[in-house]
Amino acid sequence: MRGIGEHRRIDALLERAEVLGGEYDDYDPAAARERIARAPDAGPPSARPPSRTDTGWRYRTVHEQAAHDLDLAISLVVGSPGAARSLARLVDHRRTEPEGALVFACLLHLVGHRDAAQFWWQFAAGGGSRTAAFCLCLHHRRLGEFRDADYWRGQAALLGSAGTAARAPRGTAAVPGPHGFLLPDAIRRDLLSQCHRGRHPRLPPAVEAVVNRLRVEGDDEDYGEIPRPEPGLPDELAGPRPH
């Protein structure tokens, strides 16, 4: 994406309109944060059908709007220049890696493992990832769980104001994929294109299969089966083609 350097943190993506501005001049992803900040906890849904505005799609209900905003946030995270590096550090098992957990959670959500995605978002938010807390806010708002959404919105604000969002350590190993991207360029563009058209983004079947083959450890009481990242995952994700 034009205007985004390889070393910008994942958390910065949701604040920088040029992430989508390079592709769509009329779409500002920062509006997603602003909508959540302004939205009442349980306001009545609008009677209007979904429509396009200068801040993107708007939907009948706060649930639908949150689902769309979450889809956009997820697409930005997995398409960010640092996603492969962050996921590789999580797979390494030698350190807690909030940004890697954030990326992994977003991948799980894209392939339909939404309870497991919540588990990994909470892991990432506990490690200081503001974007993970923001994703949890949208996740709970999508489900109509406004009290939980409020809690995570507050956590995202605290992490932002305190400057505790996770930072990528230096001296990491070589990064899979061209320019450190986790997914091929065509797939990254297609995810954003699906969001731009108001659809729920889906990965190509070949990429979904890579994620669905991951080892599952146990059966968590709250979240069910939780897939775990495995060595070689970033390389596998960088390889599949969209067709």
N, C-alpha and C positions, 0 to 999 in steps of 0.2 A: 504494500500500500504506500502511496506517495506521501512523503512528509513524516514518516515514522522511522526513527533510528533503531538499530538492533538492540541497543542497550536500555531502552525505555522500559520501565517496569510495567507488568501487566495491569496493575491497579490504575495506571495513568490512562489506559485506553478509553475508559468510560468518560473521561473528562475532556478528551481531545477530539473535536469534531472532524479533524482532518483524516481520522481513521476511515470514516465513510466518505468524507468530502472528496477524497481522491477518486472515488467511484461514482458517488451520487451527490451532486452539488446541492440538492435540496433536502438532504437528510442529515439531521444533527443528533448523534447518539447521546450527547450530554442532556438532551431533553428527558431521557429516561430517568436520570437522577432527579431532575426538577419535578417531574410528574409525581414521583413517589414522595418527595418532600412536601408537596402541596396537597396531596390527596387526603381527604378525610378518612377516618378509620372504617366507616360503614355507610358512606353516603349512598343515596339511591342511584341506581344505574340510569344512564341517559337513555332517552328513547330514540336517539339518532342512530342510524346504521354506521358501521365503520366508514371513515372517510380519511382522505389524505390531507395533511396540513403541512406547513413548513417545518414542523417538528416530527413528521412521520405519521404512521397510522394511529387513528384513535378508534376505540371500540365501544360497544354498548355498555359494558360493565368494567369495573375495576379489575375483575378476575381476568377477563380477556386481555385488557391492556397490560396487566402484569405479566401474563404469559408471553405476549409479544415482546415486551421489554427484556424478559429473561432470555428468550430466544436470541435476541440481538446481543445481549451481554455475552452469552455463551459462544456465539459465533465470533465475536471479537477476541475473546480469550484464546480459543483454540487456533485462531488465525494470526495471533500476535507473533512478532519476530522472536521473542524469547521463550515461546511455549515449549519447544523441543528441549532446550537447555534445562528448563525448570523440571520437566517431566523426567529427564535423564537423572537429575539429582535425586528426585524422589525414589526412582527405581534403585538407586545406588545403596539405599538402606543405611548409609553411614551418618545421616543427619536428618533432622526434621526439616522438611522443605514445604512451607505453606503454599508457595506459588505452584510447585509441582502438584500438590494435592488439589489446588484450585483447577488446574488444567485437567487432571484426571477426573475430577467430579464433573466437569463440563462434558468431557467425552462420554462418560456414563449416562448423563442426562440425554445426550443426543441419540443414544442407541436404546433408550427406554428404561434404563435402570435408575429410576428416579429416587427411590429410597436410598440406594447405595450412593447416589450423587449427593443427597442431603448429608449422609454420614461424612463424606470426604470434604464437603463444603464446611461442615462444622469443625472438622480437623484443621482445615486451612484457616478458618476464622479464629480458632483458638490459638493459632500460631502467629496471628497478627495481620492476616490478609483482609484488607478493607473490602476488596472486590468480592471475596467469598461471602462476607457478611451482607453485602449488597445483594448478591445472588440469593441468599437465604431469605432476605426481605421479600424479594420478588416471588420466590418459590412459595412462601406462606401466603402472600397476598393472592397469588393465583388460585390457591386452595380455599380462599376465604377465611384464613386463620389470621385475623388482623392483629390480635394481641401479640402473637409470635412475630408477625411482620414488623410491628412497631419495635419490638425488642431488638431485632436485627438491624433495623434502620438506625436505632440509637447506637448499636455497637459499631456500625459502619462510620457514623459520625464521630464517635469517640476515637476510633482508630485513625481517622483522617486528621482530626484536630491535634491528636497527640503525636502524630508523625511516627506511629509504630508499625505502619504497613511494612510487610516483609520486604527485605532487600536481597537481591541475588548476590551471593558471595563471589569473589573474584577467583581467578585461577582454575576455572572449570575445564573439563576435557573438551575435545572437539565435539561440535554440535551436529546431529544428524540433519539431513535435508539441505536444500539450497538456502543459503543465507540464514540458517538456523530455524527455518520454519518447520513446524511439525507435520503439516499436511501439504500436498502438492498445490501449486498455485491455482489450478482450475477448481479444485475442491473448495479452497478458501473463498474464492470469488463466488462460487455457486451457493455456499451457505449464506453469504451476505445478500446475494440476489434473491434467495428465497425469503429472507426477512424483509427485504425491500418490497416484495410483492405481497406481504402480509401472510405468508405461509409459515408453517412450523418447519424449521430446517431439518433435513435428514442427510446423513452421510451416505455415500454410495455403498451398495451391499458388500463390496470387497473390503471396505474399511470397517464397516459394522462387524464383519466376520472376525477381523483381527481383535476387536475389543471383546466380542462375545466368547472368544476362545480363552480368555484370561482365567487363571486359577481362582477358585472361590474357596475361602477359608471359613468353615463353620457356618452357623446360621444365627446371626445376631438377633437378640430378643426384640429389639425395636426396629431394626432396619432390614431384617431378613438376610439373604445371601449378599456378602460384600466382596466384589471382585478386588483383586490386588494387582498392582502393576508388576510386570515382570521384566527382567533384563531383555533387551532387544526390542522392546515395545516402540520406542521412538523411531527406530530404523524401519520397523514394519509399517508404521503409519505413514512414513515419508515415501514408501514405495508404491502402494496401490494406486492405480489410475482410476479416474472417475467412470470409465466404461468397462 
